[in-house]
Amino acid sequence: MALLPSWVAGANDPQTDFPLNNLPYGVFSTNGGEPRCGVAIGDMILDAKAAEAAGLTGTQGLCQNGVWNPLMAAGPTAWARFRRSVTDLLARGSPHADALRPMLHRAADAQMHLPLQVAEFTDFYASRQHATNVGTMFRGAENALPPNWLDIPIGYNGRASTVVVSGTPIHRPNGQTRTKDAPRPVFGPSSRLDIELEIGTIIGTPSGMGQPVTIDQARQMIFGHVLLNDWSARDIQAWEYQPLGPFQAKAFATSISPWIVTTAALAPFAVPAPPRDHDLLPYLSEATPGLFDIDLSVALSTGGDPQVISRTNMRHLYYSPAQHLAHHASSGCAMRTGDLLGTGTISGDDPDSLGSLLELTWGGERPLELADGQTRRFLQDHDTVTLAGHAQGDGYRVGFGTCTGRILPAPAFP
């Protein structure tokens, strides 16, 4: 597929994340006004609330509430109708261009908000390279991958209450830690604060309790994807994770990008999973490629210009979002509109393709040498992390924008 031309000039720039081929969904406000649904197009945002109220989107009452959940819950037919309508409205030669111009706002002047009401958050562990690296550090090379890892998408249920939009400052968490030789734990700010480069999957249509879903049904339930940074306190994690896995080490914050990139926009970039050691059980068998060729990066700023410290790709994942969802519902667990499923850290085979500082510094043993002369084992206060990602097409790209967070000192404990 080539670039789809638009009458919005900035959408035809081959370097924009938001051409007509993309049309991601976010929530924005201007001049302190109310948050409202918007569609990114080039360097502008189309006010979807106003366009729908004018009868131009093929929908009624789905873009009026300042979150995208109503459209998400309406299902794939409504998603397709809305996307087709907005594509026609913004395409070059559209007869509605004059009517729409007052509904366009400069993205640079907008404040972005969470694009959805997050119902639940579940984070998976779907990169074999990441699981192997972390397992080696925590349990030794001989026990790196748990016995179930090659058969089952491993995950944990996190906290929807602390999912925040890109740009929200992140306080360093307090918690219990214990060094290897200490007789007792201590309580205080984490000293091994880390990032996790992930893709988040947004669930549109729900499933009922006691209602498993197939892989094909799971694919139909997925509304779109976001960049996701599952901030992690590795010292708190190391002390608490056995026997029930992460808890406070990851509960304090999860950042997502402000734009939901739809499954329809990513469809041209679908790729199969890497080769498997053996076939998965039938309920996880996926005949259609379920991953996407999305280039991802992590940049770190210690106060000056950001420096890219990692580049990787979603195609390294061992399990796809549809497999995550099908497994999550396989027990009869009810899935809700607005559920957020993280892939887990995405790491590749190369040393510069690792999606966490834990791996990039090998547990802090090999500090990163930065261009400004500083070093980092883990994040320090006032560091800023920026995730970015896009799929590259023929003369265009489908991007997510960025997902940023700046570290603030730990709050004083009461």
Residue, then its C-alpha position, 0 to 999 in steps of 0.5 A: m500500500a502506498l501513501l494515501p494523499s490528504w488535503v491536510a498538507g502535513a499528512n503527506d510528509p513521509q516522515t509524519d507518524f500520522p498520514l491518512n493511512n494511520l488515523p489514530y484516536g486520542v483525547f485532547s483539549t485546547n485552551g483549558g477546555e474539556p477533553r474531547c475525542g480527536v483523530a491525528i492527521g499530520d500535525m493536526i487533530l480533527d475534533a471527532k466530537a464536532a465532526e460526529a455532531a455535524g453528522l459526518t462520521g457515520t456514527q451517533g453518540l460514540c465520540q461525545n464523552g471524552v473517551w473512546n470506550p463507546l466506539m470501542a464497545a460498538g464493535p468491528t462494524a462500527w469501527a470500520r464505518f467510522r474509519r472509512s468515513v473519516t478517511d473519506l473526509l480527510a482524503r484529497g478531493s473531499p467535498h467536506a474540506d471547507a466544513l472540516r477546517p474549523m474542526l482542525h486543531r494544531a497538535a502542538d497547541a493541544q494537551m493530550h489525555l488518556p484516550l480511554q477509560v482503562a478497565e483492567f491492566t494485565d502484563f505479559y512476558a512474551s519476548r523470549q530474549h527478555a525472559t531468558n536474560v532476566g531469568t538468567m540474572f534472577r535464577g541462573a542460566e540453567n533455570a532461565l526459562p520457566p518450564n511452562w514458558l514455551d507453552i503458555p503466555i505468562g502474565y500478571n494482573g496489574r493496576a489500571s488505577t496507575v495507568v497514565v498518559s505520556g508526559t505524566p511525571i513518575h515518582r520513584p516508588n518506595g518499597q521493601t528491599r533486601t540486599k543479598d547479605a542483609p539479615r532483614p529488609v529495609f524500606g525506602p526509595s527504589s535504587r534500581l528503577d527501570i523501564e520496560l519497552e512494550i506494546g499495549t493492546i486495547i480490548g474493544t468488545p467484551s466477553g462474558m464470564g465463563q465464555p472462552v474465546t478463540i484466536d479468531q474471536a480474539r482478533q476481532m475483539i482487539f481495537g488497537h495498540v499503544l506504546l507502553n512503558d511498564w516502569s519497574a523497581r527491580d530491587i523491590q521486584a527481586w525481594e517480593y516476586q517469589p512466590l506470586g510474581p510482581f506486585q508493588a514493584k510494578a503497581f506504581a505507574t504504567s505509561i501509555s502513548p496518547w494515540i491508539v493505532t487501530t488494528a486496521a492501520l497496522a494490518p499491512f504490516a502483519v508478520p508471523a511469530p518467530p520459529r517455535d520449539h514445538d507446536l502450541l496447544p490447539y487453543l493457541s494455534e494461530a494460522t494468520p500472522g499476529l505480530f506487526d513489523i513495528d520498529l521501536s526505540v528507547a531514548l534517555s535524557t539526563g537533562g540534555d538532548p535525548q540519546v537512543i539507547s535501544r532499538t528493537n522490533m515487535r516481531h521479536l515477540y514469541y506470543s501475539p496479542a491475540q494469543h494473549l487475549a485467547h489465553h486470558a479468556s480461556s479459563g472463563c475470565a471475563m474481558r472488558t471494554g477498555d482492558l489493556l494487555g501489555t506484551g512485556t518487554i520487547s528485546g531482540d538478539d543484539p546487545d543494543s536491542l534490549g528493552s530494559l536497563l536491567e538487560l542493557t546493563w546486565g543487572g547494573e554490572r555494565p553501566l551505559e556510557l552516555a554521550d554527555g559523559q554520564t553513566r547509568r545503571f538504572l534511572q536517576d531522578h529527573d531522567t526522562v525516558t521516551l519510547a517511540g515506534h512506527a511501521q514503515g510503508d512505501g513512502y509513508r509510516v504508521g506511527f504511535g508518536t511518543c511515550t514519555g515520562r520524567i522521574l521525580p524523587a520518591p514522595a516522603f512516606p507519612 
